[in-house]
Amino acid sequence: MEPITAVRPAIAGMCPYIQVFDMPLSLQFYRDVVGFVVSQSSGADDDVDWVLLQLGESWLMLNTIYEKDDRPPKPDPARAAGHEDTAFFFSCRDLDLMYTYLVSKNVKVTSPFKTGYGFKAINLKDPDGYGLTFHWPLEEGK
């Protein structure tokens, strides 16, 4: 019997999947503020249960944590506390411009800072408390 040779196929990308409490609010943030485009959706308007978003080569899938009829009036704080462990890092060359843009959209965002890994970065939270970091490598000597 001949040995089986397995070849690992190429991976073309990754698409994180997160559950959100309020899809219209999440779409307003990710689409209208951050700049994602809705690639696919489970319905025609913003009050849907699922969307696939794209921004350049970045993909993100959002799904509502509750069906419309079962959704409580407000999010469970204990569940949202777990979102502190999740963050999305986006490469962005012009962080000063991104910072100014986000502030103009009334987004609470940190001032640009130097990271411990040699990047310049800004941090913010989405409506569900997931972290977003926009960062770019610092030039040598800065």
N, CA and C atoms as a LAMMPS dump frame, in Angstrom:
ITEM: TIMESTEP
0
ITEM: NUMBER OF ATOMS
426
ITEM: BOX BOUNDS ff ff ff
-5.0000000000000000e+02 5.0000000000000000e+02
-5.0000000000000000e+02 5.0000000000000000e+02
-5.0000000000000000e+02 5.0000000000000000e+02
ITEM: ATOMS id mol type element x y z
1 1 1 N 0.846 -1.176 0
2 1 2 C 0 0 0
3 1 3 C 0.894 1.242 0
4 2 1 N 0.598 2.185 -0.873
5 2 2 C 1.383 3.419 -0.978
6 2 3 C 0.963 4.415 0.103
7 3 1 N 1.945 5.156 0.655
8 3 2 C 1.582 6.17 1.664
9 3 3 C 0.768 7.296 1.028
10 4 1 N -0.125 7.836 1.812
11 4 2 C -0.957 8.956 1.35
12 4 3 C -0.19 10.249 1.583
13 5 1 N -0.109 11.054 0.55
14 5 2 C 0.54 12.355 0.665
15 5 3 C -0.545 13.416 0.713
16 6 1 N -0.586 14.143 1.793
17 6 2 C -1.593 15.199 1.939
18 6 3 C -0.947 16.556 1.688
19 7 1 N -1.613 17.351 0.906
20 7 2 C -1.15 18.703 0.615
21 7 3 C -2.127 19.674 1.253
22 8 1 N -1.593 20.587 2.025
23 8 2 C -2.463 21.579 2.653
24 8 3 C -2.908 22.581 1.607
25 9 1 N -4.221 22.774 1.452
26 9 2 C -4.698 23.759 0.479
27 9 3 C -4.447 25.186 0.963
28 10 1 N -4.367 26.104 0.027
29 10 2 C -4.173 27.518 0.362
30 10 3 C -5.431 28.075 1.02
31 11 1 N -5.249 28.931 1.987
32 11 2 C -6.354 29.634 2.638
33 11 3 C -6.422 31.025 2.025
34 12 1 N -7.588 31.418 1.576
35 12 2 C -7.731 32.695 0.87
36 12 3 C -8.047 33.865 1.79
37 13 1 N -8.498 33.611 2.992
38 13 2 C -8.845 34.713 3.881
39 13 3 C -9.562 34.208 5.111
40 14 1 N -10.071 35.141 5.877
41 14 2 C -10.789 34.804 7.095
42 14 3 C -11.933 35.793 7.276
43 15 1 N -13.037 35.307 7.829
44 15 2 C -14.196 36.157 8.073
45 15 3 C -14.69 35.911 9.496
46 16 1 N -14.35 36.785 10.437
47 16 2 C -14.882 36.623 11.79
48 16 3 C -16.416 36.722 11.791
49 17 1 N -17.021 35.982 12.7
50 17 2 C -18.475 35.96 12.883
51 17 3 C -18.745 36.42 14.311
52 18 1 N -19.563 37.455 14.458
53 18 2 C -19.924 37.917 15.798
54 18 3 C -21.433 38.054 15.9
55 19 1 N -21.923 37.903 17.113
56 19 2 C -23.342 38.09 17.363
57 19 3 C -23.56 39.476 17.947
58 20 1 N -24.587 40.148 17.432
59 20 2 C -24.879 41.523 17.834
60 20 3 C -26.284 41.605 18.411
61 21 1 N -26.508 42.592 19.247
62 21 2 C -27.812 42.768 19.879
63 21 3 C -28.787 43.499 18.963
64 22 1 N -28.352 44.567 18.339
65 22 2 C -29.219 45.447 17.548
66 22 3 C -28.609 45.61 16.151
67 23 1 N -29.132 44.844 15.18
68 23 2 C -28.544 44.868 13.839
69 23 3 C -28.589 46.244 13.185
70 24 1 N -29.704 46.996 13.229
71 24 2 C -29.667 48.326 12.615
72 24 3 C -28.573 49.221 13.208
73 25 1 N -28.38 49.16 14.52
74 25 2 C -27.33 49.956 15.162
75 25 3 C -25.938 49.476 14.725
76 26 1 N -25.758 48.163 14.648
77 26 2 C -24.472 47.611 14.208
78 26 3 C -24.182 47.971 12.755
79 27 1 N -25.197 47.924 11.899
80 27 2 C -25.003 48.316 10.499
81 27 3 C -24.683 49.801 10.387
82 28 1 N -25.342 50.608 11.192
83 28 2 C -25.041 52.044 11.165
84 28 3 C -23.575 52.261 11.51
85 29 1 N -23.05 51.497 12.445
86 29 2 C -21.65 51.634 12.839
87 29 3 C -20.706 51.069 11.778
88 30 1 N -20.863 49.792 11.45
89 30 2 C -19.902 49.144 10.551
90 30 3 C -20.013 49.621 9.104
91 31 1 N -21.204 49.884 8.635
92 31 2 C -21.388 50.325 7.248
93 31 3 C -21.229 51.832 7.122
94 32 1 N -22.008 52.579 7.9
95 32 2 C -22.08 54.028 7.705
96 32 3 C -20.912 54.786 8.331
97 33 1 N -20.276 54.219 9.344
98 33 2 C -19.137 54.897 9.977
99 33 3 C -17.814 54.273 9.526
100 34 1 N -17.639 52.978 9.759
101 34 2 C -16.361 52.332 9.444
102 34 3 C -16.157 52.193 7.937
103 35 1 N -17.226 51.946 7.181
104 35 2 C -17.104 51.903 5.726
105 35 3 C -17.296 50.549 5.079
106 36 1 N -17.706 49.541 5.833
107 36 2 C -17.993 48.239 5.236
108 36 3 C -19.163 48.355 4.262
109 37 1 N -19.192 47.44 3.302
110 37 2 C -20.282 47.344 2.333
111 37 3 C -21.009 46.031 2.604
112 38 1 N -22.342 46.055 2.542
113 38 2 C -23.115 44.829 2.713
114 38 3 C -22.962 44.001 1.441
115 39 1 N -22.365 42.828 1.577
116 39 2 C -22.166 41.922 0.447
117 39 3 C -23.359 40.983 0.294
118 40 1 N -23.856 40.481 1.421
119 40 2 C -25.042 39.624 1.434
120 40 3 C -25.824 39.933 2.699
121 41 1 N -27.125 39.652 2.647
122 41 2 C -27.985 39.948 3.786
123 41 3 C -29.178 39.006 3.779
124 42 1 N -29.748 38.768 4.947
125 42 2 C -30.926 37.911 5.043
126 42 3 C -32.218 38.659 4.728
127 43 1 N -32.127 39.931 4.369
128 43 2 C -33.312 40.709 4.019
129 43 3 C -32.934 41.998 3.328
130 44 1 N -33.952 42.789 3.005
131 44 2 C -33.728 43.995 2.204
132 44 3 C -33.417 45.245 3.034
133 45 1 N -33.881 45.303 4.275
134 45 2 C -33.66 46.523 5.064
135 45 3 C -32.568 46.285 6.113
136 46 1 N -32.428 47.201 7.042
137 46 2 C -31.393 47.078 8.077
138 46 3 C -31.799 46.17 9.233
139 47 1 N -33.1 45.947 9.43
140 47 2 C -33.574 45.146 10.557
141 47 3 C -33.623 43.675 10.153
142 48 1 N -32.446 43.109 9.903
143 48 2 C -32.308 41.725 9.46
144 48 3 C -31.595 40.928 10.551
145 49 1 N -31.507 39.63 10.352
146 49 2 C -30.851 38.78 11.347
147 49 3 C -29.397 38.468 11.01
148 50 1 N -28.991 38.646 9.728
149 50 2 C -27.647 38.242 9.32
150 50 3 C -27.167 39.113 8.17
151 51 1 N -25.881 39.495 8.209
152 51 2 C -25.251 40.194 7.082
153 51 3 C -23.8 39.734 6.948
154 52 1 N -23.322 39.802 5.717
155 52 2 C -21.914 39.588 5.407
156 52 3 C -21.384 40.915 4.892
157 53 1 N -20.368 41.441 5.564
158 53 2 C -19.82 42.756 5.238
159 53 3 C -18.413 42.624 4.659
160 54 1 N -18.054 43.58 3.786
161 54 2 C -16.708 43.597 3.214
162 54 3 C -16.17 45.019 3.212
163 55 1 N -14.886 45.135 3.555
164 55 2 C -14.159 46.404 3.492
165 55 3 C -12.774 46.077 2.957
166 56 1 N -12.519 46.376 1.686
167 56 2 C -11.26 45.977 1.067
168 56 3 C -11.141 44.47 1.092
169 57 1 N -10.068 43.967 1.697
170 57 2 C -9.863 42.523 1.825
171 57 3 C -10.368 41.983 3.162
172 58 1 N -11.019 42.82 3.947
173 58 2 C -11.536 42.41 5.256
174 58 3 C -13.005 42.018 5.14
175 59 1 N -13.359 40.94 5.806
176 59 2 C -14.737 40.456 5.836
177 59 3 C -15.192 40.352 7.288
178 60 1 N -16.485 40.544 7.51
179 60 2 C -17.062 40.419 8.843
180 60 3 C -18.501 39.96 8.701
181 61 1 N -18.872 38.954 9.484
182 61 2 C -20.229 38.442 9.463
183 61 3 C -20.907 38.817 10.779
184 62 1 N -22.086 39.417 10.683
185 62 2 C -22.871 39.789 11.863
186 62 3 C -24.148 38.967 11.888
187 63 1 N -24.515 38.491 13.048
188 63 2 C -25.763 37.76 13.235
189 63 3 C -26.392 38.25 14.537
190 64 1 N -27.7 38.395 14.547
191 64 2 C -28.354 38.841 15.778
192 64 3 C -28.337 37.717 16.811
193 65 1 N -28.093 38.081 18.053
194 65 2 C -28.061 37.111 19.14
195 65 3 C -29.468 36.586 19.443
196 66 1 N -30.482 37.412 19.195
197 66 2 C -31.872 37.019 19.443
198 66 3 C -32.692 37.207 18.176
199 67 1 N -33.669 36.338 17.972
200 67 2 C -34.653 36.57 16.918
201 67 3 C -35.478 37.785 17.339
202 68 1 N -36.047 38.5 16.377
203 68 2 C -36.76 39.754 16.672
204 68 3 C -37.804 39.594 17.774
205 69 1 N -38.596 38.53 17.706
206 69 2 C -39.679 38.343 18.679
207 69 3 C -39.176 37.968 20.072
208 70 1 N -37.942 37.494 20.172
209 70 2 C -37.395 37.043 21.453
210 70 3 C -36.405 38.027 22.073
211 71 1 N -36.157 39.134 21.401
212 71 2 C -35.131 40.067 21.871
213 71 3 C -35.605 40.831 23.103
214 72 1 N -34.809 40.811 24.185
215 72 2 C -35.165 41.591 25.373
216 72 3 C -35.003 43.087 25.089
217 73 1 N -35.533 43.938 25.96
218 73 2 C -35.466 45.38 25.704
219 73 3 C -34.052 45.959 25.73
220 74 1 N -33.13 45.302 26.438
221 74 2 C -31.752 45.81 26.466
222 74 3 C -30.78 44.635 26.55
223 75 1 N -29.514 44.863 26.16
224 75 2 C -28.526 43.775 26.193
225 75 3 C -28.23 43.309 27.613
226 76 1 N -27.82 42.062 27.723
227 76 2 C -27.398 41.484 28.995
228 76 3 C -25.966 41.946 29.274
229 77 1 N -25.747 42.761 30.329
230 77 2 C -24.399 43.273 30.614
231 77 3 C -23.367 42.166 30.839
232 78 1 N -23.775 41.039 31.424
233 78 2 C -22.834 39.943 31.673
234 78 3 C -22.33 39.364 30.354
235 79 1 N -23.211 39.252 29.379
236 79 2 C -22.802 38.729 28.078
237 79 3 C -21.874 39.714 27.375
238 80 1 N -22.228 40.984 27.413
239 80 2 C -21.416 42.008 26.747
240 80 3 C -20.034 42.125 27.386
241 81 1 N -19.911 41.809 28.668
242 81 2 C -18.609 41.889 29.34
243 81 3 C -17.601 40.945 28.696
244 82 1 N -18.074 39.834 28.156
245 82 2 C -17.196 38.885 27.486
246 82 3 C -16.602 39.412 26.196
247 83 1 N -17.187 40.461 25.653
248 83 2 C -16.688 41.031 24.402
249 83 3 C -15.348 41.732 24.587
250 84 1 N -14.969 41.988 25.828
251 84 2 C -13.667 42.603 26.109
252 84 3 C -12.522 41.733 25.593
253 85 1 N -12.782 40.436 25.416
254 85 2 C -11.751 39.507 24.956
255 85 3 C -11.639 39.44 23.436
256 86 1 N -12.46 40.187 22.728
257 86 2 C -12.469 40.126 21.267
258 86 3 C -12.149 41.494 20.69
259 87 1 N -11.192 41.519 19.757
260 87 2 C -10.836 42.774 19.088
261 87 3 C -10.486 42.487 17.633
262 88 1 N -10.778 43.443 16.785
263 88 2 C -10.462 43.354 15.363
264 88 3 C -9.417 44.413 15.05
265 89 1 N -8.335 44.008 14.417
266 89 2 C -7.242 44.913 14.072
267 89 3 C -7.262 45.17 12.571
268 90 1 N -7.317 46.446 12.213
269 90 2 C -7.346 46.864 10.815
270 90 3 C -6.077 47.639 10.496
271 91 1 N -5.466 47.334 9.366
272 91 2 C -4.303 48.096 8.904
273 91 3 C -4.789 49.398 8.29
274 92 1 N -4.231 50.511 8.751
275 92 2 C -4.644 51.834 8.274
276 92 3 C -3.422 52.746 8.277
277 93 1 N -3.005 53.173 7.095
278 93 2 C -1.788 53.992 6.973
279 93 3 C -1.925 55.357 7.645
280 94 1 N -3.053 56.024 7.436
281 94 2 C -3.208 57.398 7.928
282 94 3 C -4.075 57.42 9.18
283 95 1 N -3.458 57.118 10.308
284 95 2 C -4.199 57.045 11.566
285 95 3 C -4.685 58.401 12.045
286 96 1 N -3.929 59.45 11.759
287 96 2 C -4.381 60.78 12.166
288 96 3 C -5.662 61.149 11.426
289 97 1 N -5.726 60.829 10.147
290 97 2 C -6.937 61.09 9.369
291 97 3 C -8.094 60.228 9.865
292 98 1 N -7.829 58.946 10.156
293 98 2 C -8.875 58.063 10.674
294 98 3 C -9.379 58.579 12.017
295 99 1 N -8.475 59.019 12.871
296 99 2 C -8.863 59.573 14.167
297 99 3 C -9.778 60.785 13.975
298 100 1 N -9.372 61.72 13.121
299 100 2 C -10.171 62.923 12.865
300 100 3 C -11.534 62.553 12.299
301 101 1 N -11.554 61.599 11.38
302 101 2 C -12.81 61.148 10.779
303 101 3 C -13.745 60.561 11.842
304 102 1 N -13.224 59.664 12.674
305 102 2 C -14.061 59.031 13.694
306 102 3 C -14.59 60.046 14.699
307 103 1 N -13.756 60.984 15.112
308 103 2 C -14.206 62.038 16.024
309 103 3 C -15.323 62.845 15.37
310 104 1 N -15.205 63.12 14.068
311 104 2 C -16.246 63.88 13.361
312 104 3 C -17.568 63.121 13.306
313 105 1 N -17.504 61.795 13.458
314 105 2 C -18.704 60.951 13.47
315 105 3 C -19.186 60.687 14.894
316 106 1 N -18.619 61.424 15.862
317 106 2 C -18.982 61.294 17.281
318 106 3 C -18.699 59.908 17.856
319 107 1 N -17.647 59.275 17.357
320 107 2 C -17.222 57.98 17.881
321 107 3 C -16.219 58.226 19
322 108 1 N -16.4 57.531 20.111
323 108 2 C -15.438 57.624 21.217
324 108 3 C -14.217 56.786 20.834
325 109 1 N -13.079 57.455 20.657
326 109 2 C -11.865 56.804 20.172
327 109 3 C -10.664 57.352 20.945
328 110 1 N -9.675 56.501 21.186
329 110 2 C -8.464 56.971 21.86
330 110 3 C -7.663 57.859 20.918
331 111 1 N -6.885 58.736 21.476
332 111 2 C -5.935 59.497 20.664
333 111 3 C -4.891 58.525 20.123
334 112 1 N -4.287 58.843 18.972
335 112 2 C -3.236 57.967 18.446
336 112 3 C -2.113 57.787 19.473
337 113 1 N -1.627 56.561 19.59
338 113 2 C -0.565 56.248 20.547
339 113 3 C 0.386 55.216 19.941
340 114 1 N 1.581 55.127 20.535
341 114 2 C 2.578 54.148 20.111
342 114 3 C 2.362 52.871 20.915
343 115 1 N 2.264 51.749 20.225
344 115 2 C 2.064 50.468 20.898
345 115 3 C 3.395 49.895 21.364
346 116 1 N 3.322 48.863 22.164
347 116 2 C 4.519 48.159 22.602
348 116 3 C 5.132 47.292 21.518
349 117 1 N 4.423 47.12 20.41
350 117 2 C 4.938 46.3 19.313
351 117 3 C 5.374 47.137 18.108
352 118 1 N 5.568 48.455 18.334
353 118 2 C 6.144 49.3 17.296
354 118 3 C 5.182 49.828 16.249
355 119 1 N 3.905 49.924 16.595
356 119 2 C 2.899 50.472 15.693
357 119 3 C 2.314 51.736 16.31
358 120 1 N 1.727 52.555 15.477
359 120 2 C 0.878 53.66 15.919
360 120 3 C -0.547 53.123 15.832
361 121 1 N -1.402 53.45 16.817
362 121 2 C -2.73 52.841 16.862
363 121 3 C -3.766 53.775 17.472
364 122 1 N -5.02 53.473 17.182
365 122 2 C -6.171 54.063 17.863
366 122 3 C -7.128 52.919 18.196
367 123 1 N -7.837 53.05 19.306
368 123 2 C -8.771 52.021 19.759
369 123 3 C -10.167 52.6 19.927
370 124 1 N -11.157 51.771 19.675
371 124 2 C -12.552 52.136 19.894
372 124 3 C -13.368 50.878 20.116
373 125 1 N -14.624 51.047 20.445
374 125 2 C -15.544 49.931 20.663
375 125 3 C -16.718 50.055 19.702
376 126 1 N -17.252 48.907 19.288
377 126 2 C -18.47 48.925 18.482
378 126 3 C -19.669 48.975 19.433
379 127 1 N -20.904 49.053 18.92
380 127 2 C -22.07 49.172 19.807
381 127 3 C -22.242 48.011 20.789
382 128 1 N -21.674 46.841 20.485
383 128 2 C -21.786 45.688 21.373
384 128 3 C -20.591 45.532 22.305
385 129 1 N -19.63 46.432 22.213
386 129 2 C -18.469 46.37 23.085
387 129 3 C -17.28 45.607 22.529
388 130 1 N -17.358 45.152 21.28
389 130 2 C -16.194 44.523 20.65
390 130 3 C -15.167 45.607 20.352
391 131 1 N -13.892 45.29 20.522
392 131 2 C -12.84 46.261 20.281
393 131 3 C -12.431 46.333 18.822
394 132 1 N -12.128 47.534 18.367
395 132 2 C -11.546 47.752 17.048
396 132 3 C -10.268 48.548 17.242
397 133 1 N -9.212 48.114 16.595
398 133 2 C -7.944 48.832 16.592
399 133 3 C -7.558 49.096 15.151
400 134 1 N -7.258 50.345 14.859
401 134 2 C -6.679 50.71 13.569
402 134 3 C -5.22 50.994 13.864
403 135 1 N -4.317 50.354 13.113
404 135 2 C -2.894 50.527 13.425
405 135 3 C -2.045 50.436 12.165
406 136 1 N -0.795 50.909 12.316
407 136 2 C 0.17 50.873 11.214
408 136 3 C 1.571 50.916 11.809
409 137 1 N 2.534 50.192 11.203
410 137 2 C 3.903 50.208 11.74
411 137 3 C 4.5 51.609 11.742
412 138 1 N 5.18 51.929 12.831
413 138 2 C 5.907 53.197 12.906
414 138 3 C 7.151 53.117 12.035
415 139 1 N 7.545 54.249 11.491
416 139 2 C 8.798 54.29 10.745
417 139 3 C 9.945 54.149 11.735
418 140 1 N 11.053 53.601 11.268
419 140 2 C 12.227 53.431 12.131
420 140 3 C 12.623 54.759 12.769
421 141 1 N 12.913 54.736 14.059
422 141 2 C 13.39 55.919 14.759
423 141 3 C 12.305 56.86 15.238
424 142 1 N 11.027 56.52 15.039
425 142 2 C 9.943 57.407 15.486
426 142 3 C 9.219 56.815 16.663
